[in-house]
Amino acid sequence: MKREKRYAIMSDVHANPKALEVALADARRLGCGKFILLGDVTGYGYDPKGALESVLRNFDVILMGNHDSACTGLEPEWEVEMNHNYDLDRQARGLLAEEEREWLRGLDYLHEEEGFVCAHGDFTHPKMWNYILYGEAAERNFLARTEGLMFCGHTHVAAIWEWTAKGVCRPKLERHFMHPAVRAESISFKMNPASRYIVNVGSVGYPRNDLCCSYGIYDADVRRVTVRRLPFDFTSYIQAMLDRDLNLPGWLYRLLFAAQSSSTTRS
């Protein structure tokens, strides 16, 4: 049964509509009633237009990501040209219609809901695309906001940080995120009223060292947070990019083939 206060929170689609459809179907099956995207529709993947069309059909809230910003010309052009991570975003400008690029340019950087707040990267300066990778960065972000729950993406790796009643910042459930998901799994916790939390929901379309599609669910009625982790089909992902003859950097091909090999070995 769909629950309006059960939120599906996703990030980093990265032009991979097939992975997005897998995550969306999973969230609908679990009764999510509102869908929030934390940015990065474009970048890295094989089909930015298809990804954007799916995002527009399925999400109630969509935030700006750094790759969206680069794709639409909001980032300084010298920086985009120097950063090879943005090469596909420059190519995507010709694949998206002007009205689509204009729509992306108008996205917000921060979204507040009742009881929680969302951003793509971090909450200290949402337009600067900082990463929350270590305890020091998590602590700065806790101090930048007052909400009890904060959702982000950007790193492509799911993670949870807790700020305790004693003012201690610590990772939570981290061992659960150190392996790929070979089947659908849930990492879940009920919020302690005395604590605050930062939840990085990982990446839907371009995972890194955890090698799986992931997203978050927040059930506001019972104050439970879940990170859903789903197997990722690297073989078809690589083939889709090869079929599109994308101008990808060598390091990305090596990473994807290594990930596919590692996933096969573990299974």
C-alpha positions as CSV (number, residue, x, y, z in Angstrom):
1,M,0.0,0.0,0.0
2,K,1.4,3.4,-1.0
3,R,2.1,5.7,1.9
4,E,2.4,9.5,1.3
5,K,4.9,9.8,4.1
6,R,7.1,7.1,2.8
7,Y,9.7,8.9,0.7
8,A,12.0,7.3,-2.0
9,I,15.2,9.4,-2.1
10,M,17.5,8.8,-5.0
11,S,20.6,10.4,-6.4
12,D,23.2,10.2,-9.2
13,V,21.2,8.6,-12.0
14,H,24.0,9.5,-14.4
15,A,22.3,9.0,-17.7
16,N,21.4,5.4,-16.9
17,P,17.6,5.1,-17.3
18,K,17.6,1.2,-17.0
19,A,19.1,1.3,-13.6
20,L,16.7,4.1,-12.6
21,E,13.7,2.0,-13.7
22,V,14.9,-0.9,-11.5
23,A,15.2,1.4,-8.4
24,L,11.8,3.1,-9.2
25,A,10.0,-0.3,-9.5
26,D,11.6,-1.4,-6.2
27,A,10.5,1.7,-4.4
28,R,6.9,1.5,-5.8
29,R,6.7,-2.1,-4.7
30,L,7.7,-1.1,-1.2
31,G,4.9,1.5,-1.1
32,C,6.8,4.8,-1.5
33,G,4.4,7.7,-2.1
34,K,6.8,10.6,-2.8
35,F,9.9,10.6,-4.9
36,I,12.9,13.0,-4.4
37,L,15.9,13.1,-6.7
38,L,19.1,14.6,-5.2
39,G,20.6,15.6,-8.6
40,D,22.9,14.4,-11.3
41,V,20.6,13.2,-14.0
42,T,23.4,13.5,-16.5
43,G,27.1,12.5,-16.6
44,Y,29.0,9.2,-17.1
45,G,26.2,7.2,-18.7
46,Y,24.8,6.4,-22.1
47,D,21.4,8.1,-22.3
48,P,21.0,11.5,-20.7
49,K,17.8,12.3,-22.7
50,G,16.1,9.0,-21.7
51,A,17.2,9.5,-18.1
52,L,15.8,13.0,-18.0
53,E,12.5,11.9,-19.5
54,S,12.2,9.2,-16.8
55,V,13.1,11.7,-14.1
56,L,10.4,14.1,-15.3
57,R,7.8,11.4,-15.3
58,N,8.5,9.9,-11.9
59,F,9.9,12.5,-9.4
60,D,8.0,15.0,-7.3
61,V,11.2,16.9,-6.3
62,I,14.4,17.2,-8.4
63,L,17.6,19.0,-7.2
64,M,20.6,20.3,-9.1
65,G,23.7,18.1,-9.3
66,N,27.2,19.2,-10.3
67,H,27.0,17.2,-13.6
68,D,23.6,18.8,-14.4
69,S,25.2,22.2,-13.7
70,A,28.1,21.4,-16.0
71,C,25.9,20.0,-18.8
72,T,23.7,23.2,-18.8
73,G,26.6,25.7,-18.8
74,L,26.3,26.9,-15.2
75,E,29.8,25.8,-14.2
76,P,32.7,27.9,-15.3
77,E,33.7,26.6,-18.8
78,W,37.4,26.5,-18.1
79,E,36.7,24.2,-15.2
80,V,34.4,22.0,-17.3
81,E,37.1,21.7,-20.0
82,M,39.8,20.9,-17.5
83,N,37.8,18.2,-15.7
84,H,37.5,15.1,-17.8
85,N,34.7,13.9,-15.5
86,Y,32.5,16.4,-17.4
87,D,33.4,15.3,-20.9
88,L,30.1,13.5,-21.4
89,D,28.2,16.4,-20.0
90,R,29.6,18.6,-22.7
91,Q,28.6,16.0,-25.3
92,A,25.1,15.8,-23.7
93,R,24.5,19.5,-24.4
94,G,23.9,18.5,-28.0
95,L,21.6,15.6,-27.1
96,L,19.2,17.7,-24.9
97,A,16.8,20.2,-26.4
98,E,17.3,23.8,-25.3
99,E,14.0,23.7,-23.3
100,E,15.4,20.7,-21.4
101,R,18.6,22.4,-20.6
102,E,16.7,25.5,-19.5
103,W,14.6,23.4,-17.2
104,L,17.7,21.8,-15.7
105,R,19.2,25.3,-15.1
106,G,16.2,26.2,-12.9
107,L,16.6,23.4,-10.4
108,D,17.0,24.2,-6.7
109,Y,20.1,23.2,-4.7
110,L,18.3,22.5,-1.4
111,H,15.0,21.0,-0.5
112,E,13.3,21.1,2.9
113,E,10.5,18.7,3.9
114,E,8.8,18.3,7.2
115,G,11.6,16.9,9.5
116,F,14.4,16.5,6.9
117,V,16.4,18.4,4.4
118,C,18.1,17.3,1.1
119,A,21.1,18.4,-1.0
120,H,23.2,16.9,-3.7
121,G,26.6,17.3,-2.1
122,D,26.8,18.9,1.3
123,F,24.9,21.5,3.3
124,T,27.5,24.0,4.2
125,H,27.7,25.4,0.6
126,P,25.4,23.4,-1.6
127,K,26.5,25.1,-4.8
128,M,30.2,24.2,-4.3
129,W,29.8,20.5,-4.6
130,N,31.8,19.5,-1.5
131,Y,31.8,15.9,-0.5
132,I,30.9,14.3,2.9
133,L,33.5,11.6,3.0
134,Y,34.9,11.7,6.5
135,G,33.9,12.5,10.0
136,E,35.2,16.1,9.9
137,A,33.1,16.9,6.9
138,A,30.0,15.3,8.5
139,E,30.5,17.3,11.6
140,R,30.7,20.6,9.7
141,N,27.4,19.7,8.0
142,F,25.7,18.8,11.2
143,L,26.7,22.2,12.5
144,A,25.4,23.9,9.4
145,R,21.8,22.7,9.8
146,T,19.4,22.0,12.6
147,E,17.3,19.2,11.1
148,G,17.4,15.8,12.6
149,L,17.7,14.1,9.2
150,M,19.8,15.1,6.2
151,F,19.9,13.3,2.8
152,C,22.7,13.7,0.3
153,G,24.5,11.8,-2.6
154,H,27.4,12.9,-4.8
155,T,30.0,10.4,-3.5
156,H,28.3,7.5,-5.2
157,V,28.8,5.4,-2.0
158,A,26.0,4.9,0.5
159,A,26.9,6.0,4.1
160,I,25.3,7.0,7.4
161,W,26.6,9.5,9.9
162,E,25.1,9.9,13.4
163,W,25.5,13.0,15.7
164,T,24.8,11.7,19.2
165,A,23.2,13.5,22.2
166,K,26.7,13.9,23.6
167,G,27.9,15.7,20.4
168,V,29.9,12.8,19.0
169,C,29.9,12.4,15.2
170,R,30.3,8.7,14.2
171,P,29.6,6.5,11.2
172,K,26.7,4.1,11.5
173,L,26.3,0.6,10.0
174,E,29.4,1.1,7.8
175,R,30.3,-2.5,7.5
176,H,27.1,-3.2,5.6
177,F,28.2,-0.9,2.8
178,M,31.6,-2.5,2.1
179,H,30.4,-5.3,-0.2
180,P,28.4,-5.4,-3.4
181,A,24.8,-6.5,-3.2
182,V,24.3,-9.8,-5.0
183,R,20.6,-9.7,-4.2
184,A,18.2,-7.0,-3.1
185,E,18.9,-6.0,0.5
186,S,17.9,-3.4,3.1
187,I,20.1,-1.6,5.6
188,S,17.7,-0.1,8.0
189,F,17.5,1.8,11.4
190,K,14.9,3.5,13.5
191,M,16.0,7.1,14.4
192,N,16.9,7.8,18.0
193,P,15.1,11.0,19.0
194,A,18.2,12.2,20.8
195,S,20.4,11.8,17.7
196,R,20.7,13.5,14.3
197,Y,21.6,11.7,11.0
198,I,23.2,12.3,7.6
199,V,22.3,9.6,5.1
200,N,24.1,9.4,1.8
201,V,21.8,7.3,-0.4
202,G,24.6,6.3,-2.8
203,S,24.1,6.2,-6.6
204,V,21.3,4.8,-8.7
205,G,23.1,4.7,-12.0
206,Y,26.9,4.7,-11.4
207,P,28.0,3.0,-8.3
208,R,31.7,2.9,-7.3
209,N,33.3,0.8,-4.7
210,D,30.1,-0.7,-3.4
211,L,29.2,-1.9,-6.9
212,C,25.4,-1.8,-6.5
213,C,22.4,0.4,-7.3
214,S,21.3,2.1,-4.1
215,Y,18.8,4.6,-2.9
216,G,17.1,5.6,0.4
217,I,13.6,5.3,1.9
218,Y,12.3,7.4,4.8
219,D,9.2,6.3,6.5
220,A,8.2,9.5,8.4
221,D,5.3,7.8,10.3
222,V,7.7,5.5,12.2
223,R,10.9,7.5,11.7
224,R,12.7,4.6,10.0
225,V,15.4,5.1,7.4
226,T,16.3,2.3,4.9
227,V,19.1,2.1,2.3
228,R,18.0,-0.2,-0.4
229,R,20.9,-2.0,-2.3
230,L,20.2,-3.7,-5.6
231,P,22.4,-5.8,-7.9
232,F,23.9,-3.8,-10.8
233,D,24.2,-5.2,-14.3
234,F,27.6,-3.9,-15.3
235,T,27.8,-6.0,-18.4
236,S,24.8,-4.4,-20.1
237,Y,25.9,-1.0,-18.8
238,I,29.3,-1.3,-20.4
239,Q,27.7,-2.6,-23.6
240,A,25.2,0.3,-23.8
241,M,28.1,2.8,-23.6
242,L,30.1,0.9,-26.2
243,D,27.0,0.8,-28.5
244,R,26.7,4.6,-28.2
245,D,30.4,5.0,-29.1
246,L,30.9,7.4,-26.2
247,N,34.1,9.3,-25.8
248,L,34.9,7.9,-22.4
249,P,38.2,8.2,-20.6
250,G,40.3,5.1,-20.2
251,W,40.1,5.1,-16.4
252,L,36.3,4.8,-16.6
253,Y,36.4,1.8,-18.9
254,R,39.0,0.2,-16.6
255,L,36.9,0.8,-13.5
256,L,33.8,-0.6,-15.1
257,F,35.5,-3.7,-16.4
258,A,37.2,-4.3,-13.1
259,A,33.9,-3.8,-11.3
260,Q,32.2,-6.3,-13.6
261,S,35.0,-8.8,-13.0
262,S,34.9,-8.3,-9.3
263,S,31.2,-8.8,-9.2
264,T,31.4,-12.0,-11.2
265,T,34.1,-13.4,-8.9
266,R,32.1,-12.7,-5.8
267,S,28.9,-14.3,-7.1
